[in-house]
Amino acid sequence: MTTRTTPTVVRFNAAFMLAGFDAPQPPGEYRVDIDEEALEGASRTAWRLVATFIHLPAISAKGYTRQIVSIEPATLKAALVEDRRQP
């Protein structure tokens, strides 16, 4: 089965907290990876969302260590909308 990962960058202007996180995350840019798998058809290929991950700075680690956390796309979208509403 064919898979693909589409990386993107999202920006939070204020600290944010998402379900499943241990602590609020600082404002800044965060990489988000969207993993999809191909659904092969007779005439075309469709893609089905498999997972979405956000790359976080590790809170307790020093240096360039990062955490990669699975996240629901709707949760991420709602957090970004809320971030845009803040003054």
Buried (B, 14 or more C-beta within 10 A) or exposed (E): EEEEEEEEEBEBEEEBEBEEBEEEBEEEEBBBBBBBBEEEEEEEEEBEEEBBBBBBEEEEEEEEEEBEBEBEEEBBEEBBEEBEEEE
